[in-house]
Amino acid sequence: MEPTFAFTSELTDWEASKAVWVFATVPLDEADEIRDIVTTKRGFGSVRVRARIGDVEWRTSIFPDSRTGTYVLPLKKAVRKKAGVDLGDTIDLEIDVLIED
C-alpha cells in the first residue's frame, strides 16, 4: 500500500511561467516524510505520485523546490478545469507516493 498524504495548499504559479505552470506546495512535515520513504531518485529529484482533488485523480510527479525545501505538485490546465480550481484557490488534496522497486 502506498503512503498517502493529505494537505491543504494555495495554488500558486511559477514566477517565470506567466501562470502557465500552477503548483500546490507540499507542507514541510509531509515533504520530510516523503524524503524518508523514497529510496529511488528520479530525474530532477522527482517522486512519482497519484494525486486527488475530490474525485479527480491523476498520476504525475512532485518536484523538489530548492527555495522552500519542500516539493511542489504541478496541476495542468485540464486537471484544474476538471476539478473546478485555479490559480489563487486554496484546495484540499491527497497524494499517494508510488514506491518503485
Secondary structure, 3 states (H helix, E strand, C coil): CCCEEEEEEECEECHHHCCCCEEEECCHHHHHHHHHHCCCCCHHHCEEEEEEECCEEEEEEEEEECCCCEEEEECCHHHHHHHCCCCCCEEEEEEEECCCC
